Amino acid sequence: MIFRKVKNVRLYETIIDQIMDMVNKGDILPGDKFPSERILMERLGVSRAVLREAFRVLEYRGLVESKPGGGRYLRKTGELSLLKVTTSDLERDALLDVVEAREIVEVEVVRLAAKRADEKELKQLIEIDEKYHGFDATLEEYHKKDMDLAFHLKLAEMSHNFMLKEMVSFMLTLTTELREKSILDFEDWLNLCKEHSCIVKAIKERDEDQASERMKLHLNRLRMYLLKK
């Protein structure tokens, strides 16, 4: 592994860029162990604090795994061939884990939302659906705005459970960090947005089972779109 010394105000970001570039070049493969902190500090010319911040971000994104007493490793990737793994592959693989977690949490979140939401919250949800998920959205709006975030966060708020809201917020923020938008096609995103209206309808009717089922189908479709890439 060959590292270049870095000089930047935000050094940890430069380290992340170097590691991602090495992945794309095949210099680091899934399952490979990184050199020790001491060696990396010498090769990169940075402090331990800067190095740990870089790896903290990579671990947060699910791209690097740390084993107590065993060092740091590049994330292993499902059934992908080690000869063609890119950073996009790693991010997609991590996103699939996030989707799995979202299924566990959000399927129950909408059940609670259908049960607990008041009329004011229902009105706000409808407004969000109509404002941010109109089917005339442009590709530019798709890249500039995180329209999906407002909708799913509102659902979490309507569960009236602060911990569920925090969990959903964390997972949605992570999808942005993993560049979900760069992986999903614009048309796929529009199709996913269309499904939001069905979820809203079930919640308005206070149909907890239907709301839960619609969310399950919604996230399952998201998984299908990610897997086809």
N, C-alpha and C positions, 0 to 999 in steps of 0.2 A: 504494500500500500504506500503510495507516494503522496504526501501532503505538501501544500505550498503555504508558506508563512503569509499571514493576512494582516492588512492594515486598513481598519475601517472604524467609524464611530460605533457602529453596532456590530462588533466583531462576531458575536454568536451567530448572526444571520449569515455572515460570510462563511462560517464553518459549516452551517447547514447546507448552503449552496454547494460547497465543495463536496460534501458527502453525497448529496443528491446527484451531482455531476458524475461522481465515481460510480454510483449505482447504474446510471444510464450508459456508462462506458464499459460496464461489466467488471470494474476493478474490485467491487465488493458484491458478493452474492448473498442471497437470503440464507441466514443461518451462520454467516461468517462472524467471527468474533473480532471486535475492534481492539487495537493496541491498548495498553494500559494508559491511565491518565497521565502518568509521568512522561511516557514516550510521546503521547499526543501533544502535551504542553510544549515539549521541546521542538517537535516538528512543526507545530503551528505557530509557535512563538506567542502563546496567550497564557493567561492566568488560569488557575483551576476553576475560579468562579465563572469566567467566560465559557470555558469548556463545558462545565456542568449545566449552564443555562442552555447551551445549544442542544445538549442531549436531553435536557428536561423537555424542551419543545418537541423534539423528535419522539420521545416516549409518550408525551401527551397526545400526539397525532397517531400513535400506534404503529410507528415505523421502526422503532428501536425497542428492544426488550432488555431489561436489566435483570440479572440473576444474582441474588445476594451472595457475595463471595465468589461469584463466577464471571464477573465482567459484563460487558454490553455486547449485544448481538443485533445484526440486522434482522428485521422481522422475516419469519418464514412465510411463504406465500402458497397456501392451498395446494392446488395441483399444477401450478404454473411451471413451465420448463425453466430451469435455472439459467439456460442459455439466452433467454429473451426477456428477462425481467427488467422493467423500467420503473422509474419513480411513480408513473401513473398506475402501473400494476400494483405496486405496494399500497398506494392511496386507495385504489379501488377495493383491494382486499381488506383494508382497515375499515372502509366505508361499509362493507358487508357486515362486519362485526357491529358497527354502530346501528345499522338497520335491524339486526337481530335484537339488540338491546331496546331499540325504539318499539319493536313489536311487543316486547314484554311489558313496557311501561305505558305506551300511548294507547294501546288497545283497551287498557283499564281506565286511562285518563278520560277517554271520551264517554265511557260508561258513567263515570262520576259526573262529567259535564252534563250529560243528558238528565241526570238525576238532580243535580244541585244548582245549575245555572238559573239566575233570575232573568226576568224579561229584559232588563237593561243590557245584560251581558249577551243575551240572544240577539238583540238588535245590533249590538256592536260586532258580533261575529258575522252577521249577515252583511253588514257594511264592509267589513274587511274582505269577505269573499267577493262581493260585487266590485269593490274598488281595486283590489290587487290581483284578482284572478280573472279579469275579463279576458275573453278569448281573442281579443284584438291586440294583445300585448305584442310588442316588437322585440326583435332579437337584442336591440340595444338596451331596452328596459330590463330584459332578462339578465344581462350581464351587470348592469349598474345597480339593480335593486334586489334585495333579498326578500321577495314577495312571500315566499313560503314560510319564512320565519314568523311573521306577524300572525299568520293564521294558526299555526301549531302552538305558538306561545299563548294565544288567546284561549285555545282549548285547555291548555294546562292551567291557566288562571281560573277557568270556569270549574275546574275540579275542586276548587277551594281547599287545596292542599299545598302548602308552600314548598314542601320537599319535592313533590312531583313536579312543580313548576321549575324548581332549580335543576332537577335532573333533565327535564326536557330542554331547558335553556342550554345546559352544558352539551347535550348531544347535538343540538342544532348548530351551536357554535362550532363544534368539532367538524360537522359536515362542511362548513365553510372553510375551515383550516385545511381540510383534505381536498379542497377544490372540486366539490361535487358538480358544480356547474360546468367545469371544463370536461367532465366525463359524460354527463348527460347531454343528449341531443336536445335542441330547442323544441322539436316536435314532441319528444318524449315528455319533456317538462310540461308542455301544454296539456297533454293527455292526463298527466297526474293532477294538474290543477282542476280539470273538469270533474274529477272524482271528489273534490272538496265539497261541491254542492250537495252531493248525496249524503255526505257526513253531516252537513248542516241540516238537511231535511230530517234526518233521523233524530238529531238532537232537539230540533223544534218540536217534533212529535213526542218527545220524551220516551223514545223507543231505545232503551239502553242496549238491548241485544243487537238491534240493527245497527246502531252507531258503532258498537264494538266490532261487528262483522265487517262493516264498511271500511273501518280503519285498518283492519287486518288485511283485507283485499288490497287496499291502497298501498300499504307498505310492502306487500308481497309483489305488487307490480313494480315498485321501485327496485326491489331486488332483481327482478327479471331484467329490467333495463340495464342495471349495472353489470349483470352477468353476461349480457350479449356483447359487451365491449371487448 
